């Protein structure tokens, strides 16, 4: 079985984080078996990792040119490695491939998160009576799990990430050969050349997109979502809806829905927003030699936040990703909200650091396509882009149960509409501020205070405008976001 990832990009750490790659200058059985066990346990649900034999490293960085492994030794190393995998309990067999890199052979071991976890391995692989221990990855090291880490390992092992589960309603024929080959070509995989004379099943096996016995082979959910032309056949709401609302009354509203493989949805939606919504101006200053370029919304921020929604949303929830565009802001909503491992305080401080990953396989494929970057970089990159552009920071909105996440990106002040407010609208605004004088209210609570049965389109539009003009603000009430007045004690 071949390894689908591009070897040059793997070794140079361009598509896989350094913490998920271990370099070994030579064949060293015991620590290599321990690392296979640790990657297979995948305690953080990041997708396992890779071990590259024949490459020295310094402080986690590969030393180039590579040392390599003599061609005459490769066969014996592979045979010994396969035998020593029996030191792992339950048995785990990684994907192993000798690869010619920079004129020398290296051995690449691909260890995806195992279905049989938790795994343990012999402390000494050459001793039949050796104790077996649970090994895990901590940052870029393989360590023996502590008692608390063992408990966590058993806990995460009870739940296979949804994207890595077989879809029992689907069939291997739902996978599209063209999409599989297109992906391999785009990432520069050596497997692309070998795929010309191979069928869907063989390629899907190489990419670890199917599971089950030969007579009842089923595609994994990630396979249907990314390599089927019609994922909506099994995931009705796996789509992105972009709605442009230039006027609160809904006049001239434009809706666009993106379906198909989720990576195509993401690219098409981003291209649509870029061409349809994003604007840029160049301002010359007497104080500086260089002109200043300002965007209404920096593309990098939109890209990161929407890609983050595609990566981290639940495909078990029957709701699409929505992008709502108004004159004052872009709001991106996905389901569910931030994981409980991220505290309310961290969210307030924009320190978004997830510990548990909902879709480990989707994340790997999106990284290979360079549609997302490494772990925990999405929101920091978006915030940097907004700051560099002089834009306001995003506002996060979730309910108490974190069943959804809405990220509102305010338009740059230069592009904010400057218009006269009518007497009727001014009176409506006064009613809103009057209702918020005593205490902050949620949108539902505000609607009831104004005498409505529910949240009207007019109220939503007016709240958006008042937020953009900083007449009202969003405030945290425990884990809930409410509306309030800036001077409210």
C-alpha positions as CSV (number, residue, x, y, z in Angstrom):
1,X,0.0,0.0,0.0
2,X,1.4,3.4,-1.0
3,X,1.4,6.5,1.2
4,X,-0.8,9.3,-0.5
5,X,0.9,12.3,1.0
6,X,3.6,14.2,-0.9
7,X,6.9,13.0,0.6
8,X,8.9,16.2,0.0
9,X,6.2,18.3,1.7
10,X,5.9,15.8,4.5
11,X,9.7,15.8,5.3
12,X,9.8,19.6,5.0
13,X,6.8,19.8,7.4
14,X,4.7,21.8,5.0
15,X,1.4,19.8,5.2
16,X,1.8,18.0,8.6
17,X,2.6,19.7,11.9
18,X,6.1,19.0,13.3
19,X,4.6,17.4,16.4
20,X,3.0,14.7,14.2
21,X,6.3,13.7,12.5
22,X,9.2,11.8,14.1
23,X,12.5,11.5,12.3
24,X,14.9,8.7,13.0
25,X,18.5,8.7,11.6
26,X,18.5,4.9,11.5
27,X,16.5,1.8,12.3
28,X,16.1,1.7,16.1
29,X,13.3,-0.9,16.9
30,X,12.2,-0.2,20.5
31,X,11.6,3.6,20.3
32,X,10.0,3.2,16.8
33,X,7.5,0.6,18.1
34,X,6.7,2.9,21.0
35,X,6.1,5.8,18.7
36,X,3.8,3.6,16.4
37,X,1.8,2.7,19.5
38,X,1.6,6.4,20.6
39,X,0.5,7.7,17.2
40,X,-2.1,4.9,16.9
41,X,-3.5,5.9,20.3
42,X,-4.0,9.4,18.9
43,X,-5.0,10.8,22.3
44,X,-5.7,14.3,20.9
45,X,-7.7,13.0,17.8
46,X,-5.3,14.8,15.4
47,X,-5.0,11.9,13.0
48,X,-2.0,10.0,14.2
49,X,1.4,10.7,12.6
50,X,4.4,9.7,10.5
51,X,7.8,8.2,11.3
52,X,10.6,8.7,8.8
53,X,13.6,6.4,9.1
54,X,16.9,7.6,7.5
55,X,16.5,11.3,8.3
56,X,18.4,12.9,11.2
57,X,16.9,15.8,13.1
58,X,17.9,18.7,15.3
59,X,15.3,20.3,17.6
60,X,12.6,18.7,15.5
61,X,13.9,19.9,12.2
62,X,15.1,17.5,9.6
63,X,18.8,17.7,8.7
64,X,19.2,17.8,4.9
65,X,20.6,16.3,2.8
66,X,19.2,13.1,4.4
67,X,21.4,10.3,5.7
68,X,19.2,7.6,4.0
69,X,19.1,3.8,4.4
70,X,21.2,1.5,2.3
71,X,19.0,-0.2,-0.3
72,X,20.3,-3.6,0.7
73,X,19.1,-3.2,4.3
74,X,15.5,-2.1,3.5
75,X,14.0,-5.6,3.0
76,X,15.3,-6.9,6.3
77,X,14.2,-3.8,8.2
78,X,10.7,-4.1,6.8
79,X,10.4,-7.8,7.7
80,X,11.7,-7.1,11.3
81,X,9.3,-4.1,11.6
82,X,6.3,-6.2,10.6
83,X,7.2,-8.9,13.1
84,X,7.8,-6.4,15.9
85,X,4.4,-4.9,15.4
86,X,3.1,-8.0,17.2
87,X,4.6,-6.3,20.4
88,X,1.6,-3.9,20.1
89,X,-1.6,-5.1,21.8
90,X,-4.1,-5.3,20.1
91,X,-2.2,-5.8,16.9
92,X,-1.6,-2.7,14.9
93,X,-0.1,-2.7,11.4
94,X,0.9,0.7,10.0
95,X,1.4,1.6,6.3
96,X,5.1,1.3,5.4
97,X,6.7,2.4,2.2
98,X,10.4,2.8,1.2
99,X,10.7,6.1,-0.8
100,X,13.6,7.5,-2.9
101,X,14.1,11.0,-1.7
102,X,17.0,13.3,-2.8
103,X,18.7,10.3,-4.3
104,X,18.6,8.2,-1.1
105,X,16.1,5.7,0.3
106,X,14.1,6.5,3.4
107,X,11.4,4.4,5.1
108,X,8.1,6.3,5.7
109,X,5.7,4.8,8.3
110,X,2.1,6.2,8.2
111,X,0.3,5.6,11.6
112,X,-3.3,6.8,11.5
113,X,-5.4,6.8,14.6
114,X,-6.3,3.2,15.3
115,X,-9.8,1.7,15.5
116,X,-8.7,-0.7,18.2
117,X,-7.3,1.8,20.6
118,X,-6.2,2.0,23.4
119,X,-2.9,0.3,22.4
120,X,-0.1,-0.8,24.6
121,X,3.4,-2.0,23.6
122,X,6.3,-3.9,25.1
123,X,8.7,-1.8,27.1
124,X,11.5,-3.9,25.6
125,X,10.5,-5.3,22.2
126,X,13.2,-8.0,22.4
127,X,12.0,-9.5,25.7
128,X,9.0,-11.8,25.6
129,X,8.3,-11.2,29.3
130,X,8.5,-7.4,29.0
131,X,5.7,-5.4,30.6
132,X,3.3,-3.7,28.1
133,X,2.7,0.0,28.6
134,X,0.4,2.7,27.1
135,X,2.4,5.1,25.0
136,X,1.1,8.5,23.9
137,X,2.4,11.6,22.1
138,X,2.9,14.8,24.2
139,X,3.9,17.6,21.9
140,X,6.7,16.1,19.8
141,X,7.7,13.3,22.2
142,X,6.6,9.8,22.8
143,X,6.0,9.1,26.5
144,X,4.5,6.5,28.8
145,X,1.0,7.6,29.8
146,X,0.5,8.6,33.4
147,X,-2.5,7.2,35.3
148,X,-4.6,10.3,34.5
149,X,-3.6,10.2,30.9
150,X,-4.5,6.5,30.7
151,X,-8.0,7.4,31.9
152,X,-8.2,10.1,29.2
153,X,-7.0,7.6,26.6
154,X,-9.7,5.1,27.5
155,X,-12.3,7.9,27.4
156,X,-11.4,9.2,23.9
157,X,-11.1,5.6,22.7
158,X,-14.8,5.0,23.3
159,X,-15.7,7.5,20.5
160,X,-14.3,7.3,17.0
161,X,-14.5,10.7,15.3
162,X,-17.6,10.9,13.1
163,X,-15.6,11.6,9.9
164,X,-13.5,8.4,10.5
165,X,-16.5,6.1,10.8
166,X,-17.9,3.9,8.0
167,X,-21.2,5.1,6.4
168,X,-23.3,2.0,6.4
169,X,-26.0,3.6,4.2
170,X,-23.4,4.4,1.4
171,X,-21.6,2.2,-1.0
172,X,-18.0,2.3,-2.4
173,X,-19.5,3.2,-5.8
174,X,-20.5,6.6,-4.3
175,X,-16.8,7.5,-4.3
176,X,-15.8,9.3,-7.5
177,X,-12.6,8.1,-9.2
178,X,-12.0,11.5,-10.8
179,X,-12.1,13.3,-7.4
180,X,-9.8,10.8,-5.8
181,X,-7.2,11.2,-8.6
182,X,-7.7,15.0,-8.7
183,X,-6.8,15.2,-5.0
184,X,-3.6,13.0,-5.4
185,X,-2.5,15.1,-8.4
186,X,-3.1,18.4,-6.6
187,X,-1.0,17.4,-3.5
188,X,1.8,16.0,-5.7
189,X,1.4,12.4,-4.4
190,X,3.5,9.6,-6.0
191,X,0.3,7.6,-5.8
192,X,-1.2,9.7,-8.6
193,X,1.0,8.0,-11.3
194,X,0.1,4.6,-10.0
195,X,-3.7,5.4,-9.9
196,X,-4.1,5.4,-13.7
197,X,-4.7,1.7,-14.0
198,X,-6.3,1.2,-10.6
199,X,-10.0,1.2,-9.6
200,X,-11.9,3.2,-7.0
201,X,-11.6,0.4,-4.3
202,X,-7.8,0.1,-4.6
203,X,-7.2,3.9,-4.4
204,X,-9.7,4.3,-1.6
205,X,-7.9,1.6,0.3
206,X,-4.6,3.4,-0.2
207,X,-6.1,6.6,1.1
208,X,-7.8,4.8,4.0
209,X,-11.2,5.9,2.9
210,X,-13.0,2.5,3.3
211,X,-13.4,-0.1,6.0
212,X,-15.0,-3.5,6.6
213,X,-14.6,-7.0,5.1
214,X,-14.1,-7.4,1.3
215,X,-17.7,-8.6,0.9
216,X,-19.1,-5.6,2.7
217,X,-16.7,-2.7,2.1
218,X,-18.1,0.7,3.2
219,X,-16.8,4.2,2.6
220,X,-15.9,6.3,5.6
221,X,-17.9,9.5,6.1
222,X,-14.9,11.6,5.2
223,X,-14.8,9.8,1.8
224,X,-18.5,10.7,1.1
225,X,-18.0,14.3,2.2
226,X,-14.9,15.0,0.2
227,X,-14.8,12.4,-2.7
228,X,-18.4,12.1,-3.7
229,X,-20.1,14.4,-6.2
230,X,-23.3,14.3,-4.2
231,X,-22.5,14.2,-0.4
232,X,-26.0,15.8,0.2
233,X,-27.4,12.4,-0.7
234,X,-26.3,11.2,2.8
235,X,-25.7,14.6,4.5
236,X,-28.6,16.8,3.5
237,X,-27.3,19.9,5.1
238,X,-23.6,19.5,4.2
239,X,-23.7,22.8,2.3
240,X,-22.8,26.5,2.6
241,X,-25.5,29.2,2.2
242,X,-24.4,32.7,1.4
243,X,-27.1,35.4,1.9
244,X,-26.6,39.0,1.0
245,X,-29.1,41.4,2.7
246,X,-28.4,44.9,1.5
247,X,-31.6,46.2,3.0
248,X,-33.3,45.2,6.3
249,X,-36.6,44.8,4.5
250,X,-35.2,42.0,2.4
251,X,-35.4,44.0,-0.8
252,X,-32.8,42.9,-3.4
253,X,-31.7,40.0,-1.1
254,X,-29.5,37.5,-2.9
255,X,-29.1,33.9,-1.8
256,X,-26.5,31.4,-3.1
257,X,-26.1,27.8,-2.0
258,X,-22.9,25.8,-2.5
259,X,-23.1,22.0,-2.6
260,X,-20.8,19.1,-3.7
261,X,-17.6,18.0,-2.1
262,X,-16.9,20.1,1.0
263,X,-13.5,21.3,-0.2
264,X,-15.1,22.5,-3.5
265,X,-17.9,24.2,-1.5
266,X,-15.3,26.1,0.5
267,X,-13.3,27.3,-2.5
268,X,-16.4,28.3,-4.5
269,X,-18.0,30.1,-1.5
270,X,-14.7,32.0,-0.9
271,X,-14.4,32.9,-4.5
272,X,-18.0,34.1,-4.6
273,X,-17.6,36.3,-1.5
274,X,-14.3,37.7,-2.8
275,X,-15.7,38.7,-6.1
276,X,-19.2,39.7,-4.9
277,X,-18.5,41.4,-1.5
278,X,-14.9,42.3,-0.9
279,X,-13.7,45.8,-1.8
280,X,-10.4,47.6,-1.3
281,X,-9.3,51.2,-1.4
282,X,-5.8,52.8,-1.6
283,X,-5.3,55.9,0.5
284,X,-2.4,58.2,0.0
285,X,-1.0,60.0,3.1
286,X,1.2,63.1,3.3
287,X,2.8,61.6,6.3
288,X,4.0,58.4,4.6
289,X,5.7,57.6,1.3
290,X,3.7,54.4,0.9
291,X,0.0,54.4,0.2
292,X,-2.3,52.6,2.7
293,X,-4.5,49.8,1.4
294,X,-7.7,49.1,3.3
295,X,-10.2,46.3,2.7
296,X,-13.8,46.3,3.9
297,X,-13.1,42.8,5.1
298,X,-9.6,41.3,4.8
299,X,-9.8,38.1,2.7
300,X,-7.4,36.2,4.9
301,X,-9.8,36.6,7.9
302,X,-12.9,35.5,5.9
303,X,-10.9,32.5,4.5
304,X,-9.7,31.4,8.0
305,X,-13.1,31.7,9.7
306,X,-15.1,30.0,6.9
307,X,-12.5,27.2,6.6
308,X,-12.6,26.7,10.3
309,X,-16.4,26.3,10.1
310,X,-16.0,23.6,7.4
311,X,-13.3,21.8,9.5
312,X,-15.0,22.0,12.9
313,X,-18.7,21.8,12.2
314,X,-20.7,18.7,13.0
315,X,-21.9,16.8,10.0
316,X,-24.5,15.1,12.2
317,X,-26.4,18.3,12.8
318,X,-29.0,19.1,10.2
319,X,-28.0,22.7,9.7
320,X,-25.9,24.3,6.9
321,X,-23.1,26.7,7.4
322,X,-24.5,30.2,6.7
323,X,-22.7,33.4,5.7
324,X,-24.9,36.4,6.2
325,X,-23.7,39.6,4.6
326,X,-25.2,43.0,5.6
327,X,-23.9,46.5,5.0
328,X,-22.4,46.5,8.5
329,X,-20.9,43.0,8.9
330,X,-20.4,39.5,7.7
331,X,-21.7,36.8,10.1
332,X,-20.6,33.1,9.7
333,X,-22.7,30.6,11.6
334,X,-22.0,26.9,12.1
335,X,-23.1,24.1,14.4
336,X,-22.2,23.3,17.2
337,X,-20.1,26.0,19.0
338,X,-16.7,25.9,20.6
339,X,-15.7,22.7,22.4
340,X,-16.2,22.7,26.1
341,X,-12.4,22.3,26.6
342,X,-12.2,26.0,25.6
343,X,-13.2,28.2,28.5
344,X,-15.4,31.3,28.4
345,X,-12.4,33.4,29.5
346,X,-10.3,32.0,26.7
347,X,-13.0,32.9,24.2
348,X,-13.2,36.5,25.6
349,X,-9.4,36.9,25.3
350,X,-9.4,35.3,21.8
351,X,-7.2,32.5,23.1
352,X,-8.9,29.8,21.0
353,X,-7.0,26.5,21.7
354,X,-8.9,23.3,21.1
355,X,-7.8,20.1,22.7
356,X,-10.3,17.7,21.1
357,X,-10.7,17.7,17.3
358,X,-14.1,16.8,15.9
359,X,-13.0,15.9,12.3
360,X,-9.4,14.6,12.3
361,X,-9.5,13.1,8.8
362,X,-11.2,16.2,7.2
363,X,-8.5,18.3,8.8
364,X,-5.7,16.2,7.3
365,X,-7.1,16.4,3.8
366,X,-7.8,20.2,4.1
367,X,-4.2,20.7,5.2
368,X,-2.9,18.7,2.3
369,X,-4.8,21.1,0.0
370,X,-3.5,24.1,2.0
371,X,-7.1,25.2,2.7
372,X,-6.2,25.3,6.4
373,X,-3.0,25.6,8.3
374,X,-1.8,23.8,11.4
375,X,-3.6,23.2,14.7
376,X,-5.0,26.2,16.6
377,X,-3.9,28.7,13.9
378,X,-7.3,29.6,12.3
379,X,-8.6,32.3,14.6
380,X,-5.1,33.8,15.5
381,X,-4.5,34.2,11.8
382,X,-7.9,35.8,11.3
383,X,-7.4,38.2,14.2
384,X,-4.0,39.2,12.9
385,X,-5.4,39.9,9.5
386,X,-8.2,42.1,11.0
387,X,-5.7,44.0,13.1
388,X,-3.3,44.6,10.2
389,X,-6.3,45.9,8.2
390,X,-7.4,48.2,11.0
391,X,-10.7,46.4,11.3
392,X,-12.6,45.7,14.5
393,X,-12.2,42.3,16.2
394,X,-14.7,39.5,15.6
395,X,-17.6,38.9,18.0
396,X,-18.4,35.4,19.1
397,X,-22.1,34.5,19.8
398,X,-23.2,31.1,21.3
399,X,-26.1,30.0,23.4
400,X,-25.6,28.5,26.8
401,X,-25.3,24.9,25.4
402,X,-22.9,26.0,22.7
403,X,-25.2,24.5,20.1
404,X,-24.0,27.0,17.5
405,X,-21.3,29.5,16.9
406,X,-21.8,32.8,15.1
407,X,-18.7,34.8,14.2
408,X,-19.5,38.4,13.3
409,X,-16.8,40.4,11.4
410,X,-17.5,44.1,11.4
411,X,-17.0,46.1,8.2
412,X,-14.0,48.4,8.3
413,X,-15.1,51.9,9.6
414,X,-14.0,53.5,6.3
415,X,-16.7,51.5,4.5
416,X,-19.4,51.8,7.1
417,X,-22.5,53.4,5.7
418,X,-22.9,57.0,6.8
419,X,-26.6,57.8,6.5
420,X,-29.3,59.9,8.1
421,X,-31.5,58.1,10.5
422,X,-35.2,58.9,10.0
423,X,-37.4,60.0,12.9
424,X,-39.2,56.7,12.8
425,X,-36.0,54.7,13.0
426,X,-34.7,57.0,15.8
427,X,-37.8,56.3,17.8
428,X,-37.3,52.6,17.3
429,X,-33.7,52.9,18.4
430,X,-34.8,54.8,21.5
431,X,-37.2,51.9,22.4
432,X,-34.2,49.4,22.1
433,X,-31.9,51.5,24.3
434,X,-34.7,52.1,26.8
435,X,-35.3,48.3,27.1
436,X,-31.5,47.7,27.7
437,X,-31.2,50.4,30.4
438,X,-31.8,48.1,33.4
439,X,-29.7,45.1,32.3
440,X,-28.3,43.3,29.2
441,X,-30.8,41.2,27.3
442,X,-30.5,38.4,24.7
443,X,-32.2,39.0,21.3
444,X,-35.1,36.9,22.4
445,X,-35.5,38.8,25.6
446,X,-35.2,42.1,23.8
447,X,-37.9,41.1,21.3
448,X,-40.3,40.2,24.2
449,X,-39.5,43.5,25.9
450,X,-40.5,45.3,22.7
451,X,-43.7,43.4,22.6
452,X,-42.8,40.9,19.8
453,X,-43.5,37.2,19.9
454,X,-40.1,36.5,18.2
455,X,-37.1,38.1,16.7
456,X,-38.2,40.1,13.6
457,X,-36.1,40.9,10.6
458,X,-36.4,44.6,11.4
459,X,-35.1,44.1,15.0
460,X,-32.1,41.9,13.7
461,X,-31.2,44.5,11.1
462,X,-31.4,47.4,13.6
463,X,-29.4,45.6,16.3
464,X,-26.7,44.9,13.6
465,X,-26.6,48.6,12.7
466,X,-26.5,49.8,16.3
467,X,-23.7,47.3,17.1
468,X,-21.7,48.6,14.1
469,X,-22.2,52.2,15.3
470,X,-21.3,51.2,18.8
471,X,-24.6,52.5,20.2
472,X,-25.0,49.1,21.9
473,X,-22.5,46.4,22.7
474,X,-22.3,42.7,23.1
475,X,-21.6,41.6,26.7
476,X,-20.9,38.3,28.3
477,X,-23.4,37.0,30.8
478,X,-21.8,33.8,32.0
479,X,-21.4,31.8,28.8
480,X,-24.1,33.7,27.0
481,X,-23.7,36.7,24.8
482,X,-26.2,39.5,25.4
483,X,-26.9,43.0,24.2
484,X,-26.3,46.0,26.5
485,X,-25.3,49.7,26.7
486,X,-21.7,50.6,26.9
487,X,-22.2,52.6,30.1
488,X,-24.2,50.0,31.8
489,X,-22.7,49.1,35.2
